[in-house]
Amino acid sequence: MDNGLNEFWAAMERLVADSALVIDRPKGSHHPRYPEIVYPLDYGYLEGTTAIDGGGVDVFCGSLPGKPLVGLIATVDVVKKDTEVKLLLGCTAEETAAVHAFCNQGPFMKGALILR
């Protein structure tokens, strides 16, 4: 019994397939407000979507061909007082671990990894 998980992942895949991917922070770039924070992978959003912060749904993009949806990171930011879902597209196991560490590196943001 999948408790609706197959439908959830299918809906997420439709969202990704129906949206253009925009990378606005390439791998190795620094956060615009916190220059000590360096992105471990390409980071961007799905154009035409909306997340809780009013921007597009966030995406970390790895090196796997075809960029399959491999999971997501649910984050809580105690400074901004918000939560978000960040999709993992085309991430290897090592890239997924790097994103998980990135989202848990400080005391103000925490992330829970959810794999398919």
N, CA, C and O atoms as CSV, one atom per row, in Angstrom:
chain,resi,resn,atom,element,x,y,z
A,1,MET,N,N,0.841,-1.176,0.000
A,1,MET,CA,C,0.000,0.000,0.000
A,1,MET,C,C,0.892,1.246,0.000
A,1,MET,O,O,1.793,1.352,0.832
A,2,ASP,N,N,0.659,2.175,-0.903
A,2,ASP,CA,C,1.546,3.338,-1.027
A,2,ASP,C,C,0.997,4.584,-0.348
A,2,ASP,O,O,1.670,5.614,-0.349
A,3,ASN,N,N,-0.204,4.531,0.233
A,3,ASN,CA,C,-0.801,5.675,0.934
A,3,ASN,C,C,-0.830,6.948,0.097
A,3,ASN,O,O,-0.705,8.048,0.634
A,4,GLY,N,N,-0.994,6.804,-1.213
A,4,GLY,CA,C,-1.066,7.967,-2.088
A,4,GLY,C,C,0.269,8.494,-2.559
A,4,GLY,O,O,0.317,9.490,-3.281
A,5,LEU,N,N,1.360,7.848,-2.167
A,5,LEU,CA,C,2.681,8.349,-2.564
A,5,LEU,C,C,2.897,8.314,-4.068
A,5,LEU,O,O,3.521,9.220,-4.620
A,6,ASN,N,N,2.399,7.296,-4.736
A,6,ASN,CA,C,2.553,7.249,-6.194
A,6,ASN,C,C,1.880,8.448,-6.850
A,6,ASN,O,O,2.433,9.041,-7.776
A,7,GLU,N,N,0.696,8.805,-6.377
A,7,GLU,CA,C,-0.005,9.969,-6.925
A,7,GLU,C,C,0.736,11.268,-6.606
A,7,GLU,O,O,0.802,12.173,-7.438
A,8,PHE,N,N,1.292,11.351,-5.398
A,8,PHE,CA,C,2.068,12.529,-5.013
A,8,PHE,C,C,3.252,12.723,-5.952
A,8,PHE,O,O,3.442,13.813,-6.491
A,9,TRP,N,N,4.048,11.675,-6.151
A,9,TRP,CA,C,5.232,11.795,-7.009
A,9,TRP,C,C,4.836,12.040,-8.456
A,9,TRP,O,O,5.528,12.770,-9.167
A,10,ALA,N,N,3.737,11.446,-8.905
A,10,ALA,CA,C,3.257,11.691,-10.275
A,10,ALA,C,C,2.862,13.156,-10.445
A,10,ALA,O,O,3.159,13.756,-11.478
A,11,ALA,N,N,2.202,13.736,-9.451
A,11,ALA,CA,C,1.822,15.149,-9.506
A,11,ALA,C,C,3.064,16.038,-9.513
A,11,ALA,O,O,3.115,17.031,-10.239
A,12,MET,N,N,4.066,15.682,-8.704
A,12,MET,CA,C,5.318,16.449,-8.701
A,12,MET,C,C,6.008,16.367,-10.063
A,12,MET,O,O,6.527,17.365,-10.564
A,13,GLU,N,N,6.009,15.186,-10.650
A,13,GLU,CA,C,6.620,15.029,-11.977
A,13,GLU,C,C,5.889,15.871,-13.017
A,13,GLU,O,O,6.526,16.450,-13.897
A,14,ARG,N,N,4.567,15.948,-12.930
A,14,ARG,CA,C,3.807,16.798,-13.861
A,14,ARG,C,C,4.181,18.260,-13.675
A,14,ARG,O,O,4.355,18.989,-14.652
A,15,LEU,N,N,4.306,18.689,-12.424
A,15,LEU,CA,C,4.707,20.064,-12.135
A,15,LEU,C,C,6.061,20.373,-12.779
A,15,LEU,O,O,6.228,21.417,-13.409
A,16,VAL,N,N,7.013,19.477,-12.623
A,16,VAL,CA,C,8.351,19.666,-13.202
A,16,VAL,C,C,8.266,19.657,-14.726
A,16,VAL,O,O,8.854,20.518,-15.381
A,17,ALA,N,N,7.546,18.698,-15.294
A,17,ALA,CA,C,7.457,18.570,-16.757
A,17,ALA,C,C,6.779,19.771,-17.408
A,17,ALA,O,O,7.103,20.134,-18.539
A,18,ASP,N,N,5.846,20.381,-16.700
A,18,ASP,CA,C,5.074,21.501,-17.250
A,18,ASP,C,C,5.693,22.865,-16.963
A,18,ASP,O,O,5.095,23.891,-17.287
A,19,SER,N,N,6.877,22.893,-16.363
A,19,SER,CA,C,7.494,24.158,-15.958
A,19,SER,C,C,8.919,24.257,-16.491
A,19,SER,O,O,9.647,23.266,-16.532
A,20,ALA,N,N,9.302,25.446,-16.892
A,20,ALA,CA,C,10.687,25.684,-17.316
A,20,ALA,C,C,11.568,25.808,-16.077
A,20,ALA,O,O,11.190,26.443,-15.093
A,21,LEU,N,N,12.740,25.197,-16.141
A,21,LEU,CA,C,13.708,25.263,-15.062
A,21,LEU,C,C,14.594,26.489,-15.257
A,21,LEU,O,O,15.173,26.681,-16.326
A,22,VAL,N,N,14.695,27.313,-14.223
A,22,VAL,CA,C,15.549,28.501,-14.245
A,22,VAL,C,C,16.624,28.320,-13.175
A,22,VAL,O,O,16.309,28.165,-11.996
A,23,ILE,N,N,17.887,28.341,-13.584
A,23,ILE,CA,C,19.004,28.263,-12.635
A,23,ILE,C,C,19.505,29.684,-12.417
A,23,ILE,O,O,20.068,30.299,-13.323
A,24,ASP,N,N,19.298,30.201,-11.211
A,24,ASP,CA,C,19.753,31.566,-10.926
A,24,ASP,C,C,20.952,31.606,-9.974
A,24,ASP,O,O,21.526,32.668,-9.730
A,25,ARG,N,N,21.322,30.439,-9.440
A,25,ARG,CA,C,22.510,30.350,-8.590
A,25,ARG,C,C,23.284,29.095,-8.986
A,25,ARG,O,O,23.022,28.011,-8.465
A,26,PRO,N,N,24.227,29.241,-9.898
A,26,PRO,CA,C,25.003,28.078,-10.349
A,26,PRO,C,C,25.834,27.460,-9.224
A,26,PRO,O,O,26.167,28.121,-8.240
A,27,LYS,N,N,26.155,26.201,-9.388
A,27,LYS,CA,C,27.011,25.481,-8.440
A,27,LYS,C,C,28.256,26.320,-8.156
A,27,LYS,O,O,28.898,26.820,-9.080
A,28,GLY,N,N,28.591,26.470,-6.875
A,28,GLY,CA,C,29.767,27.236,-6.476
A,28,GLY,C,C,29.514,28.715,-6.253
A,28,GLY,O,O,30.400,29.431,-5.787
A,29,SER,N,N,28.305,29.188,-6.583
A,29,SER,CA,C,28.009,30.605,-6.376
A,29,SER,C,C,27.674,30.859,-4.906
A,29,SER,O,O,27.357,29.940,-4.151
A,30,HIS,N,N,27.755,32.120,-4.531
A,30,HIS,CA,C,27.516,32.527,-3.143
A,30,HIS,C,C,26.101,33.078,-3.001
A,30,HIS,O,O,25.558,33.682,-3.926
A,31,HIS,N,N,25.523,32.860,-1.839
A,31,HIS,CA,C,24.207,33.408,-1.530
A,31,HIS,C,C,24.291,34.937,-1.593
A,31,HIS,O,O,25.263,35.518,-1.112
A,32,PRO,N,N,23.284,35.595,-2.181
A,32,PRO,CA,C,23.364,37.046,-2.346
A,32,PRO,C,C,23.408,37.849,-1.039
A,32,PRO,O,O,24.000,38.927,-1.004
A,33,ARG,N,N,22.797,37.345,0.022
A,33,ARG,CA,C,22.815,38.075,1.297
A,33,ARG,C,C,23.808,37.514,2.300
A,33,ARG,O,O,24.224,38.211,3.226
A,34,TYR,N,N,24.187,36.263,2.121
A,34,TYR,CA,C,25.103,35.598,3.049
A,34,TYR,C,C,26.259,35.008,2.250
A,34,TYR,O,O,26.226,33.824,1.914
A,35,PRO,N,N,27.284,35.805,1.937
A,35,PRO,CA,C,28.347,35.365,1.027
A,35,PRO,C,C,29.150,34.167,1.520
A,35,PRO,O,O,29.844,33.531,0.727
A,36,GLU,N,N,29.074,33.848,2.799
A,36,GLU,CA,C,29.781,32.670,3.299
A,36,GLU,C,C,29.083,31.367,2.897
A,36,GLU,O,O,29.669,30.290,3.012
A,37,ILE,N,N,27.856,31.458,2.435
A,37,ILE,CA,C,27.096,30.285,2.007
A,37,ILE,C,C,27.332,30.056,0.522
A,37,ILE,O,O,27.062,30.929,-0.303
A,38,VAL,N,N,27.844,28.858,0.186
A,38,VAL,CA,C,28.170,28.505,-1.193
A,38,VAL,C,C,27.284,27.328,-1.619
A,38,VAL,O,O,27.190,26.324,-0.913
A,39,TYR,N,N,26.647,27.463,-2.765
A,39,TYR,CA,C,25.726,26.430,-3.252
A,39,TYR,C,C,26.500,25.219,-3.778
A,39,TYR,O,O,27.397,25.366,-4.609
A,40,PRO,N,N,26.147,24.005,-3.286
A,40,PRO,CA,C,26.868,22.797,-3.700
A,40,PRO,C,C,26.447,22.284,-5.082
A,40,PRO,O,O,27.172,21.513,-5.711
A,41,LEU,N,N,25.279,22.714,-5.544
A,41,LEU,CA,C,24.747,22.307,-6.854
A,41,LEU,C,C,24.080,23.509,-7.493
A,41,LEU,O,O,23.880,24.536,-6.845
A,42,ASP,N,N,23.736,23.379,-8.768
A,42,ASP,CA,C,22.927,24.409,-9.401
A,42,ASP,C,C,21.616,24.526,-8.622
A,42,ASP,O,O,21.018,23.526,-8.226
A,43,TYR,N,N,21.184,25.777,-8.410
A,43,TYR,CA,C,19.988,26.039,-7.620
A,43,TYR,C,C,19.128,27.043,-8.377
A,43,TYR,O,O,19.629,28.033,-8.911
A,44,GLY,N,N,17.851,26.779,-8.413
A,44,GLY,CA,C,16.955,27.691,-9.103
A,44,GLY,C,C,15.519,27.415,-8.732
A,44,GLY,O,O,15.200,27.072,-7.593
A,45,TYR,N,N,14.657,27.575,-9.727
A,45,TYR,CA,C,13.229,27.425,-9.459
A,45,TYR,C,C,12.498,27.011,-10.734
A,45,TYR,O,O,13.045,27.072,-11.835
A,46,LEU,N,N,11.266,26.594,-10.556
A,46,LEU,CA,C,10.399,26.244,-11.674
A,46,LEU,C,C,9.585,27.480,-12.039
A,46,LEU,O,O,8.794,27.975,-11.236
A,47,GLU,N,N,9.784,27.962,-13.234
A,47,GLU,CA,C,9.095,29.164,-13.709
A,47,GLU,C,C,7.592,28.923,-13.775
A,47,GLU,O,O,7.135,27.862,-14.200
A,48,GLY,N,N,6.834,29.929,-13.348
A,48,GLY,CA,C,5.378,29.836,-13.395
A,48,GLY,C,C,4.759,29.083,-12.235
A,48,GLY,O,O,3.559,28.809,-12.240
A,49,THR,N,N,5.578,28.743,-11.229
A,49,THR,CA,C,5.061,28.073,-10.034
A,49,THR,C,C,5.153,29.046,-8.860
A,49,THR,O,O,5.795,30.092,-8.958
A,50,THR,N,N,4.512,28.694,-7.759
A,50,THR,CA,C,4.540,29.556,-6.577
A,50,THR,C,C,4.794,28.717,-5.335
A,50,THR,O,O,4.143,27.698,-5.102
A,51,ALA,N,N,5.754,29.172,-4.550
A,51,ALA,CA,C,6.062,28.550,-3.263
A,51,ALA,C,C,5.573,29.465,-2.145
A,51,ALA,O,O,5.036,30.540,-2.409
A,52,ILE,N,N,5.757,29.047,-0.923
A,52,ILE,CA,C,5.257,29.804,0.216
A,52,ILE,C,C,5.864,31.203,0.309
A,52,ILE,O,O,5.230,32.118,0.834
A,53,ASP,N,N,7.095,31.376,-0.200
A,53,ASP,CA,C,7.742,32.692,-0.136
A,53,ASP,C,C,7.331,33.611,-1.279
A,53,ASP,O,O,7.832,34.730,-1.387
A,54,GLY,N,N,6.420,33.145,-2.135
A,54,GLY,CA,C,5.950,33.943,-3.257
A,54,GLY,C,C,6.768,33.768,-4.520
A,54,GLY,O,O,6.344,34.186,-5.598
A,55,GLY,N,N,7.931,33.159,-4.401
A,55,GLY,CA,C,8.757,32.861,-5.569
A,55,GLY,C,C,8.367,31.520,-6.155
A,55,GLY,O,O,7.401,30.894,-5.720
A,56,GLY,N,N,9.128,31.086,-7.147
A,56,GLY,CA,C,8.879,29.781,-7.753
A,56,GLY,C,C,9.307,28.644,-6.834
A,56,GLY,O,O,10.052,28.852,-5.876
A,57,VAL,N,N,8.827,27.441,-7.136
A,57,VAL,CA,C,9.216,26.254,-6.388
A,57,VAL,C,C,10.713,26.030,-6.590
A,57,VAL,O,O,11.183,25.948,-7.725
A,58,ASP,N,N,11.457,25.931,-5.492
A,58,ASP,CA,C,12.909,25.797,-5.535
A,58,ASP,C,C,13.341,24.418,-6.007
A,58,ASP,O,O,12.665,23.413,-5.785
A,59,VAL,N,N,14.508,24.408,-6.675
A,59,VAL,CA,C,15.044,23.178,-7.245
A,59,VAL,C,C,16.561,23.147,-7.079
A,59,VAL,O,O,17.242,24.133,-7.364
A,60,PHE,N,N,17.084,22.019,-6.621
A,60,PHE,CA,C,18.507,21.724,-6.706
A,60,PHE,C,C,18.678,20.773,-7.877
A,60,PHE,O,O,17.959,19.779,-7.981
A,61,CYS,N,N,19.615,21.067,-8.752
A,61,CYS,CA,C,19.790,20.297,-9.982
A,61,CYS,C,C,21.161,19.628,-9.998
A,61,CYS,O,O,22.190,20.300,-9.949
A,62,GLY,N,N,21.163,18.298,-10.067
A,62,GLY,CA,C,22.392,17.518,-10.062
A,62,GLY,C,C,22.864,17.136,-11.447
A,62,GLY,O,O,22.475,17.754,-12.438
A,63,SER,N,N,23.702,16.117,-11.515
A,63,SER,CA,C,24.404,15.758,-12.751
A,63,SER,C,C,23.822,14.562,-13.506
A,63,SER,O,O,24.325,14.226,-14.578
A,64,LEU,N,N,22.784,13.912,-12.986
A,64,LEU,CA,C,22.223,12.751,-13.678
A,64,LEU,C,C,21.541,13.172,-14.979
A,64,LEU,O,O,20.814,14.165,-15.003
A,65,PRO,N,N,21.770,12.427,-16.056
A,65,PRO,CA,C,21.118,12.745,-17.330
A,65,PRO,C,C,19.604,12.665,-17.210
A,65,PRO,O,O,19.075,11.820,-16.488
A,66,GLY,N,N,18.917,13.538,-17.916
A,66,GLY,CA,C,17.462,13.544,-17.914
A,66,GLY,C,C,16.853,14.233,-16.708
A,66,GLY,O,O,15.653,14.507,-16.690
A,67,LYS,N,N,17.658,14.514,-15.714
A,67,LYS,CA,C,17.224,15.226,-14.501
A,67,LYS,C,C,15.961,14.649,-13.865
A,67,LYS,O,O,14.985,15.375,-13.674
A,68,PRO,N,N,15.963,13.328,-13.527
A,68,PRO,CA,C,14.772,12.753,-12.887
A,68,PRO,C,C,14.543,13.342,-11.495
A,68,PRO,O,O,15.489,13.750,-10.821
A,69,LEU,N,N,13.306,13.381,-11.083
A,69,LEU,CA,C,12.940,13.826,-9.743
A,69,LEU,C,C,13.288,12.703,-8.767
A,69,LEU,O,O,12.644,11.654,-8.773
A,70,VAL,N,N,14.299,12.917,-7.934
A,70,VAL,CA,C,14.771,11.859,-7.032
A,70,VAL,C,C,14.277,12.030,-5.599
A,70,VAL,O,O,14.370,11.106,-4.792
A,71,GLY,N,N,13.753,13.208,-5.285
A,71,GLY,CA,C,13.276,13.447,-3.941
A,71,GLY,C,C,13.073,14.926,-3.698
A,71,GLY,O,O,12.990,15.725,-4.631
A,72,LEU,N,N,12.996,15.272,-2.433
A,72,LEU,CA,C,12.841,16.675,-2.062
A,72,LEU,C,C,13.397,16.883,-0.663
A,72,LEU,O,O,13.619,15.940,0.097
A,73,ILE,N,N,13.610,18.144,-0.357
A,73,ILE,CA,C,14.025,18.554,0.981
A,73,ILE,C,C,12.934,19.495,1.498
A,73,ILE,O,O,12.621,20.502,0.863
A,74,ALA,N,N,12.364,19.161,2.642
A,74,ALA,CA,C,11.417,20.057,3.312
A,74,ALA,C,C,12.231,20.855,4.316
A,74,ALA,O,O,12.886,20.281,5.187
A,75,THR,N,N,12.191,22.195,4.195
A,75,THR,CA,C,13.011,23.037,5.061
A,75,THR,C,C,12.164,23.923,5.962
A,75,THR,O,O,11.022,24.264,5.651
A,76,VAL,N,N,12.763,24.280,7.080
A,76,VAL,CA,C,12.205,25.286,7.980
A,76,VAL,C,C,13.302,26.313,8.217
A,76,VAL,O,O,14.437,25.961,8.540
A,77,ASP,N,N,12.956,27.582,8.055
A,77,ASP,CA,C,13.875,28.694,8.259
A,77,ASP,C,C,13.332,29.520,9.420
A,77,ASP,O,O,12.313,30.196,9.281
A,78,VAL,N,N,14.013,29.466,10.567
A,78,VAL,CA,C,13.500,30.152,11.749
A,78,VAL,C,C,13.711,31.661,11.693
A,78,VAL,O,O,13.049,32.394,12.429
A,79,VAL,N,N,14.612,32.147,10.842
A,79,VAL,CA,C,14.804,33.588,10.673
A,79,VAL,C,C,13.652,34.168,9.858
A,79,VAL,O,O,13.031,35.151,10.260
A,80,LYS,N,N,13.372,33.546,8.701
A,80,LYS,CA,C,12.264,34.004,7.855
A,80,LYS,C,C,10.910,33.536,8.376
A,80,LYS,O,O,9.869,34.041,7.956
A,81,LYS,N,N,10.929,32.567,9.296
A,81,LYS,CA,C,9.715,31.974,9.849
A,81,LYS,C,C,8.836,31.385,8.750
A,81,LYS,O,O,7.640,31.662,8.661
A,82,ASP,N,N,9.488,30.546,7.901
A,82,ASP,CA,C,8.726,29.881,6.855
A,82,ASP,C,C,9.232,28.459,6.642
A,82,ASP,O,O,10.266,28.045,7.166
A,83,THR,N,N,8.461,27.746,5.860
A,83,THR,CA,C,8.831,26.397,5.439
A,83,THR,C,C,8.746,26.347,3.925
A,83,THR,O,O,7.986,27.098,3.313
A,84,GLU,N,N,9.526,25.466,3.325
A,84,GLU,CA,C,9.520,25.318,1.873
A,84,GLU,C,C,9.811,23.878,1.496
A,84,GLU,O,O,10.303,23.085,2.299
A,85,VAL,N,N,9.497,23.568,0.263
A,85,VAL,CA,C,9.865,22.300,-0.341
A,85,VAL,C,C,10.819,22.611,-1.479
A,85,VAL,O,O,10.523,23.446,-2.333
A,86,LYS,N,N,11.965,21.941,-1.493
A,86,LYS,CA,C,12.966,22.134,-2.534
A,86,LYS,C,C,13.135,20.795,-3.251
A,86,LYS,O,O,13.502,19.797,-2.631
A,87,LEU,N,N,12.866,20.778,-4.554
A,87,LEU,CA,C,12.925,19.540,-5.317
A,87,LEU,C,C,14.359,19.184,-5.667
A,87,LEU,O,O,15.196,20.063,-5.871
A,88,LEU,N,N,14.637,17.894,-5.736
A,88,LEU,CA,C,15.952,17.387,-6.123
A,88,LEU,C,C,15.826,16.743,-7.498
A,88,LEU,O,O,15.221,15.681,-7.639
A,89,LEU,N,N,16.397,17.387,-8.506
A,89,LEU,CA,C,16.332,16.882,-9.880
A,89,LEU,C,C,17.702,16.380,-10.301
A,89,LEU,O,O,18.689,17.112,-10.239
A,90,GLY,N,N,17.754,15.133,-10.727
A,90,GLY,CA,C,18.988,14.578,-11.277
A,90,GLY,C,C,20.130,14.481,-10.296
A,90,GLY,O,O,21.291,14.555,-10.699
A,91,CYS,N,N,19.837,14.318,-9.024
A,91,CYS,CA,C,20.888,14.276,-8.006
A,91,CYS,C,C,21.351,12.841,-7.750
A,91,CYS,O,O,20.535,11.943,-7.544
A,92,THR,N,N,22.659,12.639,-7.766
A,92,THR,CA,C,23.237,11.367,-7.356
A,92,THR,C,C,23.120,11.254,-5.838
A,92,THR,O,O,22.711,12.207,-5.175
A,93,ALA,N,N,23.473,10.108,-5.292
A,93,ALA,CA,C,23.457,9.935,-3.839
A,93,ALA,C,C,24.395,10.935,-3.167
A,93,ALA,O,O,24.055,11.503,-2.129
A,94,GLU,N,N,25.569,11.152,-3.750
A,94,GLU,CA,C,26.537,12.103,-3.187
A,94,GLU,C,C,26.006,13.534,-3.262
A,94,GLU,O,O,26.162,14.301,-2.312
A,95,GLU,N,N,25.386,13.896,-4.373
A,95,GLU,CA,C,24.821,15.237,-4.520
A,95,GLU,C,C,23.653,15.449,-3.558
A,95,GLU,O,O,23.499,16.531,-2.991
A,96,THR,N,N,22.843,14.425,-3.378
A,96,THR,CA,C,21.736,14.500,-2.429
A,96,THR,C,C,22.260,14.725,-1.021
A,96,THR,O,O,21.715,15.542,-0.279
A,97,ALA,N,N,23.315,14.006,-0.647
A,97,ALA,CA,C,23.920,14.184,0.680
A,97,ALA,C,C,24.479,15.601,0.830
A,97,ALA,O,O,24.378,16.189,1.907
A,98,ALA,N,N,25.064,16.154,-0.227
A,98,ALA,CA,C,25.611,17.514,-0.178
A,98,ALA,C,C,24.497,18.542,0.025
A,98,ALA,O,O,24.668,19.503,0.775
A,99,VAL,N,N,23.352,18.342,-0.644
A,99,VAL,CA,C,22.220,19.253,-0.476
A,99,VAL,C,C,21.661,19.141,0.944
A,99,VAL,O,O,21.340,20.151,1.571
A,100,HIS,N,N,21.550,17.925,1.442
A,100,HIS,CA,C,21.048,17.726,2.799
A,100,HIS,C,C,21.956,18.433,3.808
A,100,HIS,O,O,21.468,19.108,4.714
A,101,ALA,N,N,23.260,18.282,3.657
A,101,ALA,CA,C,24.211,18.968,4.546
A,101,ALA,C,C,24.095,20.478,4.398
A,101,ALA,O,O,24.141,21.204,5.392
A,102,PHE,N,N,23.946,20.954,3.171
A,102,PHE,CA,C,23.803,22.392,2.902
A,102,PHE,C,C,22.593,22.967,3.633
A,102,PHE,O,O,22.671,24.049,4.217
A,103,CYS,N,N,21.486,22.248,3.601
A,103,CYS,CA,C,20.245,22.738,4.220
A,103,CYS,C,C,20.241,22.586,5.740
A,103,CYS,O,O,19.292,23.006,6.401
A,104,ASN,N,N,21.291,21.990,6.295
A,104,ASN,CA,C,21.387,21.794,7.745
A,104,ASN,C,C,22.676,22.376,8.325
A,104,ASN,O,O,23.066,22.017,9.436
A,105,GLN,N,N,23.341,23.269,7.591
A,105,GLN,CA,C,24.661,23.727,8.012
A,105,GLN,C,C,24.660,24.730,9.154
A,105,GLN,O,O,25.680,24.880,9.827
A,106,GLY,N,N,23.586,25.401,9.389
A,106,GLY,CA,C,23.573,26.404,10.456
A,106,GLY,C,C,22.425,26.182,11.410
A,106,GLY,O,O,21.614,25.277,11.214
A,107,PRO,N,N,22.350,27.006,12.446
A,107,PRO,CA,C,21.293,26.823,13.439
A,107,PRO,C,C,19.931,27.372,13.008
A,107,PRO,O,O,18.928,27.111,13.672
A,108,PHE,N,N,19.881,28.123,11.916
A,108,PHE,CA,C,18.644,28.813,11.553
A,108,PHE,C,C,17.821,28.130,10.468
A,108,PHE,O,O,16.652,28.466,10.276
A,109,MET,N,N,18.414,27.178,9.759
A,109,MET,CA,C,17.682,26.438,8.730
A,109,MET,C,C,17.926,24.953,8.942
A,109,MET,O,O,19.051,24.516,9.187
A,110,LYS,N,N,16.855,24.194,8.843
A,110,LYS,CA,C,16.939,22.741,8.948
A,110,LYS,C,C,16.125,22.124,7.828
A,110,LYS,O,O,15.085,22.645,7.426
A,111,GLY,N,N,16.625,20.996,7.333
A,111,GLY,CA,C,15.934,20.336,6.237
A,111,GLY,C,C,15.805,18.843,6.466
A,111,GLY,O,O,16.715,18.199,6.989
A,112,ALA,N,N,14.664,18.301,6.069
A,112,ALA,CA,C,14.400,16.864,6.148
A,112,ALA,C,C,14.368,16.318,4.731
A,112,ALA,O,O,13.630,16.820,3.882
A,113,LEU,N,N,15.163,15.296,4.477
A,113,LEU,CA,C,15.268,14.682,3.169
A,113,LEU,C,C,14.172,13.639,2.988
A,113,LEU,O,O,13.959,12.790,3.853
A,114,ILE,N,N,13.481,13.714,1.859
A,114,ILE,CA,C,12.444,12.736,1.511
A,114,ILE,C,C,12.788,12.199,0.137
A,114,ILE,O,O,12.696,12.921,-0.856
A,115,LEU,N,N,13.182,10.941,0.075
A,115,LEU,CA,C,13.543,10.315,-1.198
A,115,LEU,C,C,12.385,9.531,-1.761
A,115,LEU,O,O,11.501,9.090,-1.026
A,116,ARG,N,N,12.393,9.358,-3.084
A,116,ARG,CA,C,11.349,8.560,-3.730
A,116,ARG,C,C,11.507,7.113,-3.404
A,116,ARG,O,O,10.717,6.287,-3.861
